[in-house]
Amino acid sequence: MSLVSFMFFSHLSHMPVIETYCASVTRNHDYDHFLITLFAKNDVRENLYSLYAFNHEVAKIREAVSEPMLGEIRLEWWREAIEGIANSNPRNHEVVLALSSTFHQHNLKTDMFTKIIDARAADIYDKNPANFSEFKKYLSCTSGNLMETAAWIVGERDAHVLSLSNKVGVAWGLIGTLRALRYHISLKKISLPQDLLDQHGVSKKEIFSMEATDGLRAMIEVICMEAERYLHEITSQKNIIRKNVKPLFLLTSLSRSYINMIKNAGYNPYKINEKETVFPRQCRLFFSALFGLI
């Protein structure tokens, strides 16, 4: 074991063993958020896991249903579940019960969750976003709002820092869409904005056949550059981000690692191999946490 690996896992070994349901869901289905949460304060860690577990439950609806109407029913179930939480009458569901505790402990608002649920309705239909602006608005309401709520949970109330938290989520969503392209193809769904497809002469047929054309690679590069623009804006204002919120911004470190991975694949999303980059990505995460880098 290398020195860096030893330091990383030694750091984690001093943290309490987490065996709650929501932590397990996050670890198994959203490992990057699980990792960065290990660097958060003990008293909010489980609250964050309940948030990420909720996000997983809503995000997985598209793959769990055979037709949009069934997806709409599940989304409505979660809208009602959030309303029940707000009225101190949570449903008997492991994630809902944990989220209810988080909701009242941190004075959360229903719209923090309904924004995510409503935006996720787009997932259950096969139509992709009409343009890049619409796509980024969707990401702001989903992964962006997720990180903004996480920042609220750890105690952030400054509107500007909350906005930066949202932008972390947008950058993360841009990169995540590229990482998930092959998976989306398996669901017969494309999440890439139509105007970018048209500008680069990329057809949906080419994507479904997994053809890495010059146009597709150029479009992937544009999306990576947009994610980098968000990351640069966040880094340029890092001095206003307080210590207790910084663990959430470790996503910037992971984002840059994934962008480098995509670049090294020649912007070919079908050649991305995340397993090969696990160790350097975790090393970068550890040193970013150690030195408070954003």
Backbone torsions as a table, in degrees:
resi	resn	phi	psi	omega
1	MET	NA	132.3	-179.7
2	SER	-72.2	165.8	179.5
3	LEU	-61.1	-43.3	-179.3
4	VAL	-62.1	-45.4	179.4
5	SER	-61.3	-42.1	179.2
6	PHE	-61.6	-44.2	-179.7
7	MET	-63.6	-41.2	-177.5
8	PHE	-62.9	-51.4	-175.6
9	PHE	-76.7	-24.3	173.3
10	SER	-66.2	-39.8	177.6
11	HIS	-60.8	-45.6	-177.9
12	LEU	-69.6	-29.5	-177.1
13	SER	-67.9	-19.8	178.9
14	HIS	-85.6	-2.0	178.2
15	MET	-92.7	150.7	-178.6
16	PRO	-64.3	145.6	178.5
17	VAL	-68.2	130.5	-176.4
18	ILE	-107.6	120.6	-177.2
19	GLU	-129.1	15.9	179.7
20	THR	-71.5	161.4	-178.5
21	TYR	-61.1	-47.8	-176.9
22	CYS	-66.2	-36.5	176.8
23	ALA	-64.7	-39.3	178.9
24	SER	-65.3	-41.9	177.7
25	VAL	-61.3	-45.0	-179.4
26	THR	-65.3	-44.2	-179.9
27	ARG	-61.2	-40.1	-175.2
28	ASN	-80.9	-25.3	-172.4
29	HIS	-123.6	-11.6	-178.0
30	ASP	-146.9	61.7	-167.6
31	TYR	-62.5	-33.1	179.7
32	ASP	-64.3	-44.5	176.3
33	HIS	-66.5	-34.2	176.2
34	PHE	-60.4	-45.4	-178.3
35	LEU	-63.7	-48.1	-176.4
36	ILE	-67.0	-28.0	179.9
37	THR	-69.8	-22.9	176.1
38	LEU	-61.9	-21.3	-179.2
39	PHE	-94.3	-2.4	177.0
40	ALA	-81.3	166.5	178.9
41	LYS	-65.0	147.1	-177.7
42	ASN	-54.7	-38.5	-171.8
43	ASP	-74.8	-8.9	177.6
44	VAL	-118.3	-4.3	-173.4
45	ARG	-61.1	-48.0	-179.2
46	GLU	-67.2	-32.2	175.4
47	ASN	-61.4	-42.2	178.6
48	LEU	-65.5	-39.5	179.2
49	TYR	-64.6	-35.6	177.6
50	SER	-65.1	-37.2	177.0
51	LEU	-64.2	-47.2	-178.0
52	TYR	-69.2	-32.6	176.7
53	ALA	-67.0	-40.9	174.2
54	PHE	-57.8	-46.7	-178.8
55	ASN	-59.7	-41.1	178.0
56	HIS	-62.7	-43.0	-178.8
57	GLU	-59.5	-39.9	-179.0
58	VAL	-76.9	-39.6	-177.0
59	ALA	-68.0	-28.2	-175.6
60	LYS	-82.6	-3.6	-175.9
61	ILE	-59.4	-40.6	-178.1
62	ARG	-55.9	-40.5	-177.1
63	GLU	-82.6	-12.9	-174.3
64	ALA	-95.6	-11.4	-176.1
65	VAL	-116.0	155.3	-178.2
66	SER	-97.4	-13.1	179.0
67	GLU	-152.9	153.9	-175.0
68	PRO	-55.5	-37.8	-177.8
69	MET	-59.4	-38.6	178.2
70	LEU	-67.2	-34.7	176.0
71	GLY	-65.8	-40.7	178.3
72	GLU	-62.6	-37.7	179.5
73	ILE	-64.4	-42.0	179.7
74	ARG	-68.0	-38.7	176.9
75	LEU	-63.0	-40.3	178.4
76	GLU	-65.4	-35.6	176.5
77	TRP	-58.4	-41.5	-179.5
78	TRP	-73.4	-33.4	174.4
79	ARG	-61.3	-45.0	179.4
80	GLU	-67.0	-34.8	178.3
81	ALA	-64.3	-40.8	178.3
82	ILE	-67.2	-39.4	177.3
83	GLU	-63.3	-39.8	176.9
84	GLY	-63.3	-39.7	176.4
85	ILE	-60.6	-46.9	-178.7
86	ALA	-61.0	-31.1	-179.3
87	ASN	-94.0	14.2	179.8
88	SER	58.5	35.4	177.3
89	ASN	-134.8	64.3	-174.5
90	PRO	-70.9	148.4	176.5
91	ARG	-72.0	155.6	-177.9
92	ASN	-81.2	76.9	-178.7
93	HIS	-139.8	134.2	-171.2
94	GLU	-56.7	-41.5	179.6
95	VAL	-72.5	-41.5	-179.1
96	VAL	-61.6	-43.9	-179.1
97	LEU	-64.0	-42.4	178.4
98	ALA	-67.2	-40.1	-179.8
99	LEU	-67.5	-32.3	178.2
100	SER	-61.8	-42.5	177.5
101	SER	-61.7	-44.6	178.7
102	THR	-62.6	-44.5	-177.2
103	PHE	-55.7	-49.8	-175.2
104	HIS	-81.1	-31.0	179.3
105	GLN	-65.6	-33.4	-174.9
106	HIS	-114.2	14.1	176.5
107	ASN	52.8	50.6	179.0
108	LEU	-77.4	166.2	-178.1
109	LYS	-116.7	150.0	-177.4
110	THR	-61.6	-35.0	-176.5
111	ASP	-68.4	-18.0	174.7
112	MET	-61.7	-28.8	-177.8
113	PHE	-101.5	-37.1	-179.2
114	THR	-67.6	-28.6	174.9
115	LYS	-60.5	-43.3	179.3
116	ILE	-66.4	-46.7	-178.4
117	ILE	-61.2	-47.3	-178.3
118	ASP	-63.3	-41.0	-179.9
119	ALA	-67.1	-32.8	-179.1
120	ARG	-67.9	-12.9	176.2
121	ALA	-59.1	-29.8	179.0
122	ALA	-64.3	-24.9	-177.0
123	ASP	-67.1	-32.3	-171.1
124	ILE	-83.4	-3.6	175.2
125	TYR	-110.2	153.0	-173.4
126	ASP	-83.1	-8.0	-178.5
127	LYS	-73.0	129.9	178.9
128	ASN	-85.9	163.8	-179.0
129	PRO	-58.3	144.1	-177.9
130	ALA	-69.6	-34.8	-177.3
131	ASN	-151.2	171.5	-175.7
132	PHE	-64.0	-38.2	179.6
133	SER	-63.1	-43.2	178.0
134	GLU	-63.3	-39.1	179.3
135	PHE	-63.5	-44.9	-179.7
136	LYS	-68.7	-31.3	175.1
137	LYS	-64.6	-41.9	175.7
138	TYR	-59.3	-45.0	-180.0
139	LEU	-66.3	-35.0	177.4
140	SER	-63.7	-37.1	-179.1
141	CYS	-78.0	-23.5	-177.8
142	THR	-101.0	-88.7	-176.9
143	SER	-66.4	-30.5	177.0
144	GLY	-67.9	-47.8	179.1
145	ASN	-66.1	-31.9	176.3
146	LEU	-59.3	-48.5	-178.2
147	MET	-71.3	-31.9	176.7
148	GLU	-65.6	-41.0	176.7
149	THR	-66.7	-38.4	176.9
150	ALA	-61.1	-40.8	178.7
151	ALA	-64.0	-38.4	177.0
152	TRP	-62.6	-41.6	-178.9
153	ILE	-61.7	-37.6	-179.2
154	VAL	-83.1	3.0	171.4
155	GLY	109.1	5.5	-178.9
156	GLU	-80.2	133.4	178.1
157	ARG	-127.9	-7.8	179.4
158	ASP	-70.8	125.2	-175.1
159	ALA	-60.6	-36.6	-177.6
160	HIS	-70.2	-41.5	178.6
161	VAL	-67.8	-37.3	175.8
162	LEU	-61.6	-37.3	177.3
163	SER	-65.4	-40.1	176.6
164	LEU	-63.9	-36.7	177.3
165	SER	-61.8	-40.8	177.5
166	ASN	-61.8	-40.2	-179.1
167	LYS	-68.5	-31.5	172.8
168	VAL	-58.7	-44.3	-179.9
169	GLY	-65.1	-37.1	178.1
170	VAL	-64.9	-46.6	177.5
171	ALA	-59.2	-44.1	179.0
172	TRP	-61.9	-39.6	178.9
173	GLY	-67.5	-38.6	177.2
174	LEU	-59.8	-47.0	-178.9
175	ILE	-69.1	-40.7	-179.6
176	GLY	-61.9	-34.7	177.8
177	THR	-62.7	-39.9	178.2
178	LEU	-69.0	-41.2	179.4
179	ARG	-64.6	-31.5	-175.1
180	ALA	-93.9	6.9	-173.0
181	LEU	-57.4	-45.8	-179.1
182	ARG	-64.5	-36.4	178.3
183	TYR	-67.2	-42.2	178.2
184	HIS	-62.1	-36.5	177.3
185	ILE	-61.0	-38.9	179.3
186	SER	-64.3	-24.8	177.2
187	LEU	-91.4	3.2	-177.5
188	LYS	61.9	37.3	-178.3
189	LYS	-131.1	142.6	175.0
190	ILE	-121.6	128.2	-178.8
191	SER	-103.9	-0.9	-178.1
192	LEU	-74.5	140.4	-177.9
193	PRO	-64.8	140.2	-174.6
194	GLN	-66.3	-35.8	-177.9
195	ASP	-65.1	-34.9	176.4
196	LEU	-69.6	-38.1	176.2
197	LEU	-59.9	-44.9	-178.7
198	ASP	-67.1	-43.3	-178.4
199	GLN	-61.2	-31.3	-176.6
200	HIS	-106.1	10.2	174.8
201	GLY	63.0	37.6	-178.9
202	VAL	-104.9	124.7	178.9
203	SER	-95.1	155.5	176.9
204	LYS	-64.1	-32.5	178.5
205	LYS	-61.3	-41.1	178.8
206	GLU	-63.5	-39.6	179.9
207	ILE	-66.6	-46.0	-179.2
208	PHE	-65.3	-27.1	176.6
209	SER	-88.1	1.1	177.0
210	MET	57.9	48.1	175.7
211	GLU	-93.9	119.6	-179.6
212	ALA	-88.1	75.5	-179.1
213	THR	-75.7	166.4	176.9
214	ASP	-59.8	-38.3	179.9
215	GLY	-63.9	-42.3	179.4
216	LEU	-63.9	-44.9	-179.7
217	ARG	-63.3	-37.7	178.5
218	ALA	-65.9	-38.5	179.0
219	MET	-67.9	-40.5	177.5
220	ILE	-61.3	-39.4	178.7
221	GLU	-63.3	-41.0	178.6
222	VAL	-60.7	-43.1	-179.6
223	ILE	-66.3	-39.8	176.9
224	CYS	-63.3	-41.4	178.8
225	MET	-63.3	-36.7	178.0
226	GLU	-67.3	-41.0	176.5
227	ALA	-62.1	-41.2	178.6
228	GLU	-64.1	-33.6	178.0
229	ARG	-63.6	-43.3	176.5
230	TYR	-62.2	-44.0	-178.4
231	LEU	-64.3	-38.8	178.2
232	HIS	-64.8	-41.0	178.6
233	GLU	-61.9	-41.6	179.2
234	ILE	-65.1	-46.6	-178.4
235	THR	-63.3	-36.5	-178.7
236	SER	-66.1	-16.0	-179.3
237	GLN	-118.9	22.9	-174.3
238	LYS	-63.2	-23.3	-176.9
239	ASN	-66.9	-18.6	-179.2
240	ILE	-91.7	-2.4	-177.6
241	ILE	-90.4	119.4	-175.8
242	ARG	-75.7	160.5	-173.9
243	LYS	-57.2	-41.5	-175.9
244	ASN	-69.5	-19.1	-179.7
245	VAL	-93.8	-19.6	-173.9
246	LYS	-57.0	-35.2	177.9
247	PRO	-55.4	-33.8	178.1
248	LEU	-65.2	-33.9	-177.9
249	PHE	-79.9	2.4	171.3
250	LEU	-65.4	-15.1	173.7
251	LEU	-60.9	-25.4	177.5
252	THR	-64.8	-39.0	178.2
253	SER	-63.7	-48.0	179.2
254	LEU	-64.8	-36.2	178.9
255	SER	-61.1	-45.8	179.9
256	ARG	-64.1	-35.8	177.4
257	SER	-63.9	-43.2	179.7
258	TYR	-68.5	-37.0	176.8
259	ILE	-62.0	-44.2	177.6
260	ASN	-61.0	-38.2	177.5
261	MET	-61.7	-43.0	-179.8
262	ILE	-67.5	-40.8	177.1
263	LYS	-61.4	-44.1	-178.9
264	ASN	-65.5	-20.9	175.7
265	ALA	-87.5	8.7	-179.6
266	GLY	68.7	29.7	-177.2
267	TYR	58.9	25.1	175.9
268	ASN	-97.5	105.3	-174.9
269	PRO	-65.6	-16.2	-178.8
270	TYR	-87.4	-5.8	177.9
271	LYS	-107.4	5.1	178.8
272	ILE	-67.0	130.0	177.6
273	ASN	-129.0	94.4	-174.6
274	GLU	-68.7	-28.9	-178.4
275	LYS	-63.1	-33.7	-178.4
276	GLU	-70.5	-19.7	-175.6
277	THR	-109.6	11.0	-177.2
278	VAL	-60.7	-51.2	-174.6
279	PHE	-63.5	-51.1	178.0
280	PRO	-61.9	-30.9	178.6
281	ARG	-68.1	-41.6	178.6
282	GLN	-70.0	-34.0	175.4
283	CYS	-63.0	-44.5	179.6
284	ARG	-63.1	-40.0	178.3
285	LEU	-61.9	-46.2	-178.3
286	PHE	-61.2	-47.4	-177.2
287	PHE	-69.6	-31.7	175.4
288	SER	-64.3	-41.6	178.0
289	ALA	-69.1	-39.7	-176.5
290	LEU	-64.1	-41.4	-175.3
291	PHE	-104.2	6.3	177.6
292	GLY	66.1	35.8	-177.0
293	LEU	-84.5	142.7	175.9
294	ILE	-130.3	NA	NA
